């Protein structure tokens, strides 16, 4: 086996190489090894995760397109549909923070507009290591600037997201980028290569050597931050992508388009082979015709280049006249580089010779699928701690409150999101900082609600419950904003799948996600798996990020989380329990550090409360709705005081809740909401709750300047807000 060492260099194992030789009945050449290795990489093939992904619910009455295409599509009424997806760009963002994050945004945008949709919103989910580390500060600055630079230049608002810090992400930040677009049902395009004889066109920017082997690199483990292969990171040009977007949308008005696909991971290889596979055909490409930025580029590099802002298009024969005119107008290349063929082969010509001749199936359907062994890690037993009613003094409670409100995972992220243009397009109704973003659908009274969530601390304690909570919290965010949850896209970030305990985390996360999605009727329409997220010392915490989209039938029901009117009643819906495992409180109160249970998640009760909140928002005149999450009731109340235009106080008495311990004010119980409204509507709320057998209590009133909770806190709202708003920049 003369080419085995080259195969190993490209990330294939000895067994995989032997399997390839058996399947094609010969040794592959260097170019063939390159394309197979890229397509068999974890990043492209999902060989360790596909077995479990099949267990996720992917169908529902709103679903037009589920997993398997560039992005998922849901029906949002009036012949319109929302197209959306989330993907990771973790490894590239560690190597080159600005370009790694920027091209993550560029890639996810192309996934959306290649389906025929105009992108209208971006979100992101970011994870960094210890904020005190010098490299963390550098990564935060570079990654946030890269996201802002690409999205702002494209003129697409970044409307929401999340930022978390944890030691487990030292040396392996997570950069998950989400995009959503809108199109009509008759303008959906898919990545297909139908009709042997039809021409294959290359569209967009020229091909360079940037990003070669990017897909293979994404399945590497970083031993340290030295000698990182910077050429494997793509270089983005948002201005060119803006031209490509407009050219493609103009192209979609023409007749004769068979299929179109973004050249993402593994570039020309993945787009061509996947399009051919979906149609049961073959494809023939001539690399001599590919527009090149670097004339020294060879066949191997062209096939694996991940140069940005490129598309592959299949047209009906004789439909190519207007293509060159459109792309020439926008200053972009459009060139016929091949054709669809009958024979189910992936054939590549270079310098008039065939340099790759493989069955399409070996690049797509015949990749090995591994059901890797799983092992339940030995979990630490949780101590059964009995808390006293007045566990902490009022002074200690006040000290802890100030520590929590200035914690990097709780304090204001305004420093991040103010770098993003979240108002461009003029459709952003709810800006970053509330439960979910809300985007108006032009020329209708409707809007879309968008949110993204994951608490990796919960997932570490119990991956099934933690993943379920990520789905559940997403539904609360949508409901609190006035919307109805419809579907999710996920980005599953885990460590090395060859580690039995990591695969156990993965399998359990899928199990919990599946249960929650079935419970809330929110199927999975698209997603991404990112494995090998670890450094030499440790793996990241399991981080199955959920991005959810919901529909708001009428913008008059849109709500945010902020108190509005002095003397409005404050109401708690849902019961606060004792949920302290990996809570924010556990960082600052040593007695509960050994609680190893994730918060309790009763899906049936949770759904009932969600439905109750959705209905009362339509029956009553509600001022604000906010869900309880990290930091518990205390932090949820404070966040409701921190409106964008004014600070407002709260006067609260928790005695109706009959807490067994005053620590419960920080309990991170699931399925709870805070609502504010005038007393007339408040009485109706309580009566409606009683009729529907939903737990609800009045706990206070909106007040002027103080955050006062009887027997707990009495602090000036401006003082605590200053602490909250200034901590992140510090």
Buried (B, 14 or more C-beta within 10 A) or exposed (E): EEBBEBBBEBBBEEEBBBBBBEBBEEBBBBBBBBBBBBBBBBBBBBBBBBBBBEEBBBEBEBBBBBBEBBBBBBBBEEEBBBBBBBBBBBBBBBBBBBBBBBBBBBBBBBBBBBBBBBBBBBBBBBBBBBBEBEBBEEBBEBBBBBBBBBBBBBEBBBBBBBBBBBEBBBBBBBBBBBBBBBBEEEBBBBBBBBBBEBBBBBBBBBBBBBBBBBBBBBBBBBEEEEEBBEBBBBBBBBEBBBBBBBBBBBBBEBEBBBBBBBBBBBBBBBBBBBBBBBBEBBBBBBBEBBBBEBEEBBBBBBBBBBBBBBBBBBBBBEBBEBBBEBBEEBEBBBBBBBBBBEEBBBBBBBEEEEBBBBBBBBBBEBBEBBEBEBEEEEEEEBEEBEBEEEBBEBEEBBEBBBBBBBBBBBBBBBBBBEBBBBEBBEBBBBBBBBBBBBBBBEEBEBBBBBBBBBBBBBBBBBBBBBBBBBBBBBBBBBBBBBBBBBBBBBBBBBBBBBBBBBBBBBBBBBBBBBBBBBBBBBBBBBBBBBBBBBBEEEBBBBBBBBBBBBBBBEBEBBBBBBBBEEEBBBBBBBBBBBBBBBBBBBBBBEBBBEBBBBBBBBBEBBBBBBBBBBEBBEEBEBBBBBBBBBBBBBBBBBBBBBBEEEBBBBBBBBEEBEBBBBBBBBBBBBBBBBBBBBEEBBBBBBEBBEEBEBBBBBBBBBBEEBBBBEBBBEBEBEEBBEBBBEBBEE
